[in-house]
Amino acid sequence: MSGSQKHTITFIALGLLLLFLLLLNISFGQIAIPIKEVFKSLTGNTASKESWEYIIFNYRLPKAITAILVGFGLSISGLLMQTLFRNPLAGPYVLGLSSGSSLGVAFVIMGASFLPVYLAEIFLSPYGIIFASCLGSLVVLIAVLLVSQRIRDTMAILIVGLMFSSFTGAIVSSLTYFSTAEQLQKFTFWSMGNLGNLAWSQISILLIVTIIGLLLSISKIKALDALLLGESYAKSLGINFNRTQIIIILATSLLAGSITAFVGPIAFVGLAVPHLAKLIFQTSKHWILFWGTLFFGAITMLFCDLLSQLAGTVVLPINAITSIIGAPVIIWLLIRKRNYS
Amino acid sequence: MKNKTVIATNHLSIGYSSKNSKTVIAQNINLSFESGKLIALIGANGIGKSTLLRTLTGIQKPLSGEIELNQKPLQAYTALELAQNLSVVLTEKLPPSNLTVYELVALGRQPYTNWVGKLTSVDQEKIANAIALTAIQEIVHKKHFEISDGQFQKVLIARALAQDTPLIILDEPTTHLDLHHKVSLFKLLKKLAQETHKCILFSTHDIDLAIQLSDEMIVMTQKQFIQDQPCNLIEKGVFNSLFQDEDITFDAQKGKFVFK
């Protein structure tokens, strides 16, 4: 079929674009490294300067890989949520999952001082933060889901998500009054989003959790297609609706929660990227949208990270960049709305 | 081909049960539907047509009694087996999506495809067949929200056909359609029942059309459940008792309802 051939060509083009952006992303920064040298050093040869090698493997490559994983996870969780909530405007940030994660992390960072030292250490470890963050996003996701079963109106669900954001936001700001300046600073930096802070050990944890989340999503590809017809039709096609829902929720909160734990809340990527994939591939098949969303997610994050460094000596927070790009996309989607009510 | 019984009920009682109470909507229902027949289910609003259809499709549990689909109890089917034996066309709106007509019809093949839903050549053949039978070739590349209500009903029917089941159940497929599209939809259903030898059961409020075009009718009233051919039902004067309203009577000669 010519359709699948077209898809193959698009995927090859996306793969090349991703590779190019990866090299560009690593070469770019306060110390520019020629792309040729980046390529050399990534393919196992040694770069011309030892300092370049050091920068690449200790700063640039971890950051680029983090960006790719963040792009993967947030975008896929957005894709899952848009289908699960029957809402083209759903996404981990808009529906308040990131806020839920923030709340979890805020409790851990600012609340740890109330605990005995040995417990505080467990809580403040990467695992403790991931757990709190995933739990936070899971709680919000389930709350939004429960509300959405009572309200069929797509826009109302978004408002509910907004309310949850305000609610968790208010608790977080209340918490800040009880925290030390040091804790507050730590939390504030976290909440601005930062891709460049992770050590290789943390990246491997993020990698494992992301892979689990993606595998869970892949296992429900067919059910996601059926969900496009709504719950009753999906059931009539032999889909176990409850199990599907649980697995999608689990995958979404693992992806959104773990990413938010490590790099802070990142806005709009989860909402906008699936739409980019839908626009380019012109299909509703989740098997194709899944891979398309993965590629576009990674590309978008690498690109945003690149933009965040364009201001010269200062590096802008990644969350600011994604919001500057993402918010207009939402408005555009609303204006262009086709059958979105 | 000989007509065989596709679905039958035995002393079926339908309604809702909660922890404390049971709400019986209808009881002692004995019906049996054969392949190759177009069967209309009629009755006044709120009489329980939807409840009956929901019970027959397994969405809702019966209060008591049995339903047998292809000589096997309905509750003995797994979800996947049931999907291969029973397809539905519902009244509810689809959630917003970019599904094209072709993709929508293709989803009917889900009970047969592999874990990612890949369409084999057999699947593609069945889809093409369903599209041809419902004559929607012209619109297969359109998005499902770009077509008219009449076309959309045909697309939903094509999806049910692609699911390749001996029984198709439709819940009020002709609501929101004008007379021309109602008639053409009824004719389509009639043709499908004859050509594909499926059993097609649908509920409707278009009684005079159903009288003319369906093979059998089930009339639901407060007191009874009657299943028969439309001409016999007219002879028995069943339609007169359909509505609890003395102003509406059935004119047996003209074959339609008249009101004072």
Interface residues (C-beta under 8 A of the other chain):
Chain A: R86 N87 P88 T154 S219 I221 K222 D225 A226 L227 L228 L229 G230 S232 Y233 K235 S236 L237 G238 I239 N240 K278 Q282 T283 S284 K285 W287 R338 N339 Y340 S341
Chain B: T57 I59 T78 A79 L80 E81 L82 A83 Q84 L86 S87 V88 L90 E92 K93 L94 P95 P96 S97 N98 L99 T100 E103 L104 L107 G108 Q110 P111 T113 W115 V116 G117 K118 K143 F145 Q163
